[in-house]
Amino acid sequence: MVEIKHRRSGRVVLTVDTETLAGANLAGEYLIHADLTRADLASAQLPFANLSGADLSHADLSGANLRGANLVEADLTGAELNGVNLTDATVSLTDFSECRNLHRAVGLESLKHHSPSTLDEPTLRTVFHHLPDSFLRGLGYTRSEIADMRRRFLPSG
């Protein structure tokens, strides 16, 4: 049995009858402000889940399905995003800092940006050339800023 708690109050938001959240079916679940810090959500099914305000920092989301999920104000700092499906997910004030494999997420070009989100410069420098312009525009960068970064962050070699 796994209990998912509210990140501030500590009250139980959801109880899942499983040993681990890896591969769990959480499709459409209401996980607003859930504390999923360092959670193993590898290959979990979270399509259309409401993760608004959730703390997913340093969580393993590799191969997870977050298609259509609400990630407004979610903290994804340091999350493992290799192969995560973000197609049509909604973001706004979402923190993508320290996501060194952000470029390996599926569906970045289809994210629904309701307002800018956060991406730290070290991560930006590392993955910039692999990110679609539509994602960068959604973060709040202008076309001229993106063009300037393309010049500044030229891959060495």
C-alpha positions as a Markdown table, in Angstrom:
| # | Residue | x | y | z |
|---|---|---|---|---|
| 1 | Met | 0.0 | 0.0 | 0.0 |
| 2 | Val | 1.4 | 3.4 | -1.0 |
| 3 | Glu | 0.0 | 6.6 | 0.5 |
| 4 | Ile | 0.5 | 9.8 | -1.5 |
| 5 | Lys | 0.4 | 12.8 | 0.8 |
| 6 | His | -0.3 | 16.6 | 0.3 |
| 7 | Arg | 3.0 | 18.4 | 0.1 |
| 8 | Arg | 2.1 | 21.0 | 2.8 |
| 9 | Ser | -0.5 | 19.5 | 5.1 |
| 10 | Gly | 0.7 | 15.9 | 5.0 |
| 11 | Arg | -2.9 | 14.6 | 4.6 |
| 12 | Val | -3.4 | 11.6 | 2.4 |
| 13 | Val | -4.4 | 12.6 | -1.1 |
| 14 | Leu | -4.5 | 9.1 | -2.5 |
| 15 | Thr | -3.9 | 5.5 | -1.4 |
| 16 | Val | -2.7 | 3.1 | -4.1 |
| 17 | Asp | -3.0 | -0.7 | -3.5 |
| 18 | Thr | 0.4 | -1.5 | -4.8 |
| 19 | Glu | 3.9 | -2.0 | -3.5 |
| 20 | Thr | 5.4 | 0.7 | -5.7 |
| 21 | Leu | 4.3 | 3.6 | -7.9 |
| 22 | Ala | 6.5 | 2.3 | -10.7 |
| 23 | Gly | 4.2 | 1.2 | -13.5 |
| 24 | Ala | 1.1 | 2.2 | -11.4 |
| 25 | Asn | -2.1 | 3.2 | -13.2 |
| 26 | Leu | -2.9 | 6.7 | -11.9 |
| 27 | Ala | -4.7 | 7.8 | -15.0 |
| 28 | Gly | -6.9 | 10.8 | -14.4 |
| 29 | Glu | -6.1 | 10.9 | -10.7 |
| 30 | Tyr | -6.5 | 14.1 | -8.7 |
| 31 | Leu | -3.0 | 14.7 | -7.2 |
| 32 | Ile | -3.0 | 18.5 | -6.7 |
| 33 | His | -0.1 | 19.5 | -4.4 |
| 34 | Ala | 0.9 | 15.9 | -4.0 |
| 35 | Asp | 4.3 | 15.2 | -2.4 |
| 36 | Leu | 6.0 | 12.9 | -5.0 |
| 37 | Thr | 9.5 | 13.9 | -4.2 |
| 38 | Arg | 12.0 | 11.2 | -5.3 |
| 39 | Ala | 9.1 | 8.9 | -6.2 |
| 40 | Asp | 9.7 | 6.0 | -8.5 |
| 41 | Leu | 7.1 | 6.7 | -11.2 |
| 42 | Ala | 9.0 | 4.9 | -14.0 |
| 43 | Ser | 6.5 | 3.7 | -16.6 |
| 44 | Ala | 3.6 | 4.9 | -14.5 |
| 45 | Gln | 0.3 | 5.7 | -16.3 |
| 46 | Leu | -0.7 | 9.3 | -15.5 |
| 47 | Pro | -2.6 | 10.5 | -18.5 |
| 48 | Phe | -4.9 | 13.4 | -17.7 |
| 49 | Ala | -3.8 | 13.3 | -14.1 |
| 50 | Asn | -4.1 | 16.6 | -12.2 |
| 51 | Leu | -0.6 | 17.2 | -10.8 |
| 52 | Ser | -1.0 | 21.0 | -10.4 |
| 53 | Gly | 1.3 | 22.2 | -7.7 |
| 54 | Ala | 2.8 | 18.7 | -7.2 |
| 55 | Asp | 6.3 | 18.2 | -6.0 |
| 56 | Leu | 7.9 | 15.8 | -8.4 |
| 57 | Ser | 11.4 | 17.0 | -7.7 |
| 58 | His | 14.0 | 14.3 | -8.3 |
| 59 | Ala | 11.3 | 11.8 | -9.2 |
| 60 | Asp | 11.9 | 9.1 | -11.8 |
| 61 | Leu | 9.4 | 9.6 | -14.5 |
| 62 | Ser | 11.3 | 7.7 | -17.2 |
| 63 | Gly | 8.9 | 6.1 | -19.6 |
| 64 | Ala | 5.9 | 7.5 | -17.7 |
| 65 | Asn | 2.8 | 8.5 | -19.6 |
| 66 | Leu | 1.7 | 12.1 | -18.6 |
| 67 | Arg | -0.2 | 12.7 | -21.9 |
| 68 | Gly | -2.7 | 15.6 | -21.2 |
| 69 | Ala | -1.7 | 15.9 | -17.6 |
| 70 | Asn | -2.0 | 19.2 | -15.7 |
| 71 | Leu | 1.5 | 20.2 | -14.6 |
| 72 | Val | 0.7 | 23.8 | -13.7 |
| 73 | Glu | 3.1 | 25.0 | -11.0 |
| 74 | Ala | 4.5 | 21.5 | -10.7 |
| 75 | Asp | 8.1 | 21.2 | -9.4 |
| 76 | Leu | 10.1 | 18.9 | -11.7 |
| 77 | Thr | 13.5 | 20.0 | -10.5 |
| 78 | Gly | 16.0 | 17.2 | -11.2 |
| 79 | Ala | 13.3 | 14.8 | -12.4 |
| 80 | Glu | 14.3 | 11.9 | -14.7 |
| 81 | Leu | 12.5 | 12.6 | -17.9 |
| 82 | Asn | 14.0 | 10.1 | -20.3 |
| 83 | Gly | 11.1 | 8.9 | -22.5 |
| 84 | Val | 8.3 | 10.5 | -20.5 |
| 85 | Asn | 5.3 | 11.3 | -22.6 |
| 86 | Leu | 4.3 | 14.9 | -22.1 |
| 87 | Thr | 2.2 | 15.2 | -25.3 |
| 88 | Asp | -0.6 | 17.8 | -24.8 |
| 89 | Ala | 0.3 | 18.3 | -21.1 |
| 90 | Thr | -0.5 | 21.7 | -19.6 |
| 91 | Val | 2.3 | 23.7 | -18.1 |
| 92 | Ser | 2.5 | 27.2 | -16.4 |
| 93 | Leu | 5.1 | 28.2 | -13.9 |
| 94 | Thr | 6.4 | 24.6 | -14.1 |
| 95 | Asp | 10.0 | 24.2 | -12.9 |
| 96 | Phe | 12.2 | 22.2 | -15.3 |
| 97 | Ser | 15.4 | 23.1 | -13.6 |
| 98 | Glu | 18.2 | 20.5 | -13.4 |
| 99 | Cys | 16.4 | 18.2 | -15.9 |
| 100 | Arg | 19.5 | 17.1 | -17.7 |
| 101 | Asn | 17.6 | 14.8 | -20.1 |
| 102 | Leu | 14.7 | 17.1 | -20.7 |
| 103 | His | 15.4 | 16.8 | -24.4 |
| 104 | Arg | 14.6 | 13.1 | -24.2 |
| 105 | Ala | 11.0 | 13.7 | -23.2 |
| 106 | Val | 8.4 | 13.0 | -25.8 |
| 107 | Gly | 5.9 | 15.7 | -26.8 |
| 108 | Leu | 7.7 | 18.9 | -25.8 |
| 109 | Glu | 6.5 | 20.6 | -29.0 |
| 110 | Ser | 2.9 | 20.0 | -28.1 |
| 111 | Leu | 2.9 | 21.2 | -24.5 |
| 112 | Lys | 0.2 | 23.8 | -23.7 |
| 113 | His | 1.9 | 26.7 | -22.1 |
| 114 | His | -0.5 | 29.0 | -20.2 |
| 115 | Ser | 2.4 | 31.2 | -19.0 |
| 116 | Pro | 6.2 | 30.9 | -18.9 |
| 117 | Ser | 7.9 | 28.2 | -16.9 |
| 118 | Thr | 11.4 | 27.9 | -15.4 |
| 119 | Leu | 14.5 | 26.3 | -16.9 |
| 120 | Asp | 17.9 | 27.0 | -15.4 |
| 121 | Glu | 20.8 | 28.1 | -17.5 |
| 122 | Pro | 23.1 | 25.1 | -16.9 |
| 123 | Thr | 20.3 | 22.8 | -18.1 |
| 124 | Leu | 19.5 | 25.1 | -21.0 |
| 125 | Arg | 23.2 | 25.1 | -22.1 |
| 126 | Thr | 23.3 | 21.3 | -21.9 |
| 127 | Val | 20.1 | 20.5 | -23.9 |
| 128 | Phe | 19.4 | 23.7 | -25.8 |
| 129 | His | 20.1 | 22.3 | -29.3 |
| 130 | His | 17.8 | 19.4 | -28.8 |
| 131 | Leu | 14.8 | 21.5 | -27.7 |
| 132 | Pro | 12.1 | 22.5 | -30.2 |
| 133 | Asp | 11.6 | 26.3 | -30.7 |
| 134 | Ser | 7.9 | 25.9 | -29.7 |
| 135 | Phe | 9.0 | 24.7 | -26.3 |
| 136 | Leu | 11.5 | 27.5 | -25.8 |
| 137 | Arg | 8.8 | 30.0 | -26.9 |
| 138 | Gly | 6.4 | 28.5 | -24.4 |
| 139 | Leu | 9.0 | 29.0 | -21.7 |
| 140 | Gly | 8.9 | 32.7 | -22.5 |
| 141 | Tyr | 11.9 | 33.2 | -24.8 |
| 142 | Thr | 11.4 | 35.5 | -27.8 |
| 143 | Arg | 12.4 | 34.5 | -31.3 |
| 144 | Ser | 15.4 | 36.8 | -31.2 |
| 145 | Glu | 16.5 | 35.4 | -27.8 |
| 146 | Ile | 16.3 | 31.9 | -29.2 |
| 147 | Ala | 18.4 | 32.9 | -32.3 |
| 148 | Asp | 21.0 | 34.6 | -30.0 |
| 149 | Met | 21.2 | 31.4 | -27.9 |
| 150 | Arg | 21.6 | 29.3 | -31.0 |
| 151 | Arg | 24.8 | 31.4 | -31.7 |
| 152 | Arg | 26.0 | 31.4 | -28.1 |
| 153 | Phe | 25.4 | 27.8 | -27.4 |
| 154 | Leu | 27.0 | 26.4 | -30.6 |
| 155 | Pro | 28.1 | 22.8 | -30.0 |
| 156 | Ser | 31.8 | 22.5 | -29.8 |
| 157 | Gly | 33.5 | 20.2 | -32.1 |
